[in-house]
Amino acid sequence: MASHTGAATFACQVCQKTFKCSSTMRTHMLVHTGEKPHNCTECGKSFKLKTTLNNHMLTHTDERPYVCNVCQKGFKQPVTLKCHQLTHTGERPHRCQICQKSFRQTSHLRTHLLQHMDDKDKPRSDEKNYVCDICEKAFKQQTHLQYHLASHSDERPFTCQICNKSFKLNRYLTKHLQTHKKADGTSRVQEINFSYSMNDH
């Protein structure tokens, strides 16, 4: 399935993508074969990569071995810790080479890159190009991946300013705010926002 080129790289004969190591190329081939050789002994779920299986095994325990060195919060997955740490630094390490705009996550950059592509080059709508780095589940839309990623995290960054209840996603907060509507249809959120604006004058 692979050929060794003169430039000391290994080329996939299915998609022509090249790799420096034969082991990396073999791992890549699982994308084409769909093979998932690594099985969880607890629930039977299968994974393409051993590292993904190892991360998955932590879902069966309360162990949180990946600790933030800033706030000491623990996480089950290294990728979740990495995303969390960016909230402390404000760093945006993933840069678009076309317009130089930067993003915190690679999935955000991939979505942005579609803006620079011709329609004929964009992936078909039925393709699942957005893959979870934690469990390998794939999605057709980047927003669906973002909703899914929240299921792997304990972060609840969206807080109701009325009752202080916190949520993983902004859409959950928006839905929750409906519970604070008064009988006349007005919202307590509107009252709070109005009082804030009055205090500014």
matplotlib code that plots the C-alpha trace (Angstrom):
import matplotlib.pyplot as plt

x = [0.0, 3.0, 6.1, 9.3, 10.4, 13.9, 13.2, 13.2, 9.4, 6.7, 3.7, 0.2, -0.8, -4.5, -4.3, -0.6, -0.1, 3.6, 5.1, 8.6, 8.1, 6.6, 4.8, 3.1, 2.0, 0.6, -1.4, -2.7, -3.8, -6.4, -8.3, -8.8, -9.4, -11.7, -9.9, -10.1, -7.8, -7.6, -10.5, -11.7, -11.8, -14.5, -17.1, -15.9, -15.6, -12.9, -10.3, -7.9, -5.1, -3.7, -3.3, -7.0, -7.8, -5.6, -7.4, -10.8, -10.0, -9.9, -13.7, -14.2, -12.4, -12.4, -8.7, -7.7, -3.9, -3.6, -3.3, -3.3, -0.2, -2.0, -5.2, -4.5, -7.7, -7.5, -8.5, -8.9, -7.6, -4.4, -6.1, -8.8, -6.0, -4.3, -7.5, -8.1, -4.6, -5.3, -8.0, -5.2, -2.7, -5.0, -2.6, -3.9, -1.2, -3.0, -2.4, -4.0, -1.1, -3.3, -4.6, -2.5, -5.7, -5.0, -7.2, -7.0, -8.1, -7.2, -10.9, -11.6, -8.7, -10.1, -13.5, -11.9, -9.8, -13.1, -13.6, -10.5, -11.4, -13.3, -16.7, -15.3, -12.5, -14.7, -15.6, -18.9, -21.7, -22.0, -18.3, -17.4, -14.3, -14.4, -12.9, -12.8, -9.2, -10.4, -12.6, -12.2, -15.9, -16.4, -19.0, -20.1, -20.1, -17.6, -20.4, -21.5, -17.9, -17.8, -21.1, -19.6, -16.3, -18.2, -19.2, -15.6, -15.0, -16.1, -15.7, -18.9, -17.9, -21.4, -23.0, -26.5, -26.2, -29.5, -29.0, -25.3, -26.0, -23.3, -23.5, -21.1, -22.6, -24.0, -27.2, -27.9, -27.6, -29.9, -32.5, -32.2, -32.7, -36.3, -37.0, -36.5, -39.1, -41.9, -45.6, -45.9, -43.3, -40.5, -37.1, -35.2, -32.1, -33.4, -34.0, -30.5, -29.0, -31.1, -29.9, -26.3, -26.6, -28.2, -25.4, -22.9, -24.3]
y = [0.0, 2.3, 3.3, 4.7, 7.8, 9.2, 12.1, 9.7, 9.9, 7.2, 7.9, 6.6, 5.1, 5.8, 9.6, 10.4, 12.0, 11.6, 10.8, 10.8, 7.5, 4.2, 3.8, 7.1, 6.1, 2.8, 4.6, 7.0, 3.9, 3.2, 6.3, 4.4, 0.9, 1.9, -0.7, -0.1, -2.7, -1.4, -2.6, -1.4, -4.3, -2.5, -1.6, -3.1, 0.1, 0.1, 2.7, 3.2, 4.4, 2.9, 6.4, 7.1, 3.8, 4.9, 8.2, 6.5, 4.1, 7.1, 7.6, 4.4, 5.9, 9.2, 9.6, 13.1, 12.8, 16.0, 19.0, 22.7, 24.3, 27.6, 26.7, 23.1, 21.8, 18.2, 16.7, 13.2, 14.0, 15.8, 17.6, 18.9, 20.3, 21.9, 23.7, 24.8, 26.2, 28.6, 30.3, 31.4, 32.5, 33.9, 32.2, 31.4, 29.0, 27.9, 30.5, 30.8, 30.9, 32.9, 35.8, 35.3, 35.1, 33.0, 30.5, 28.6, 25.3, 23.4, 22.7, 26.5, 27.0, 24.2, 25.9, 29.2, 27.8, 26.9, 30.6, 30.7, 27.7, 27.7, 25.9, 23.0, 22.4, 22.5, 19.1, 17.6, 18.2, 14.5, 14.2, 14.1, 16.1, 17.3, 14.7, 14.7, 14.4, 12.6, 9.8, 9.9, 10.6, 12.5, 15.2, 16.9, 20.4, 22.1, 23.4, 19.8, 18.9, 21.9, 20.7, 17.2, 18.4, 19.9, 16.4, 15.6, 18.7, 19.8, 23.4, 25.5, 28.9, 30.3, 31.6, 33.0, 36.5, 36.0, 32.7, 32.0, 28.6, 27.6, 25.7, 24.1, 25.7, 29.2, 27.7, 25.9, 29.2, 30.9, 28.2, 28.4, 32.2, 31.5, 30.1, 33.6, 35.3, 37.0, 36.5, 39.6, 38.2, 40.5, 39.1, 39.7, 39.7, 42.8, 44.5, 43.7, 45.0, 48.2, 48.8, 48.3, 50.8, 53.3, 52.9, 53.8, 57.3]
z = [0.0, 0.5, -1.4, -0.1, -2.0, -2.6, -0.2, 2.7, 3.0, 2.9, 0.5, 0.9, -2.4, -1.7, -1.2, -2.0, 1.4, 2.5, 5.9, 7.4, 9.2, 8.0, 11.4, 10.9, 7.4, 8.7, 11.3, 8.6, 6.5, 9.2, 7.9, 4.6, 6.0, 8.9, 11.0, 14.8, 16.3, 19.9, 22.1, 25.5, 27.9, 30.0, 27.4, 24.1, 22.2, 19.5, 18.5, 15.7, 18.0, 21.2, 22.6, 22.0, 23.8, 26.8, 27.0, 26.7, 29.6, 31.9, 31.3, 33.3, 36.4, 38.3, 37.6, 36.3, 35.8, 33.6, 35.9, 35.0, 36.4, 36.8, 38.6, 39.5, 37.9, 36.8, 33.4, 32.1, 28.6, 27.7, 24.8, 27.2, 29.4, 26.5, 25.4, 29.0, 29.4, 26.5, 28.6, 30.9, 28.3, 25.5, 23.1, 19.6, 18.2, 15.0, 12.3, 8.8, 6.3, 3.9, 6.0, 9.2, 11.4, 14.5, 16.4, 19.7, 18.2, 15.0, 14.4, 14.3, 11.8, 9.6, 9.5, 8.7, 5.8, 4.0, 3.5, 1.3, -0.8, -4.1, -3.9, -6.1, -3.5, -0.4, 1.1, 0.2, 2.8, 3.5, 4.5, 8.2, 8.3, 11.9, 14.1, 17.9, 19.1, 22.2, 21.0, 17.2, 16.6, 13.3, 12.4, 9.3, 10.9, 13.1, 15.4, 16.0, 17.0, 19.4, 21.1, 21.3, 22.8, 25.7, 26.7, 27.4, 29.5, 33.0, 32.0, 32.4, 31.2, 30.6, 33.8, 34.4, 35.9, 37.7, 39.6, 38.9, 37.4, 34.9, 31.6, 29.2, 26.1, 25.4, 23.8, 27.1, 29.0, 26.4, 26.9, 30.7, 30.6, 29.4, 32.9, 34.3, 32.2, 34.2, 33.7, 31.5, 29.1, 30.1, 31.1, 34.4, 32.2, 30.4, 33.8, 34.9, 31.6, 31.9, 35.5, 34.4, 31.7, 34.1, 36.5, 33.8, 33.5]

ax = plt.figure().add_subplot(projection="3d")
ax.plot(x, y, z, "-o")
ax.set_aspect("equal")
plt.show()
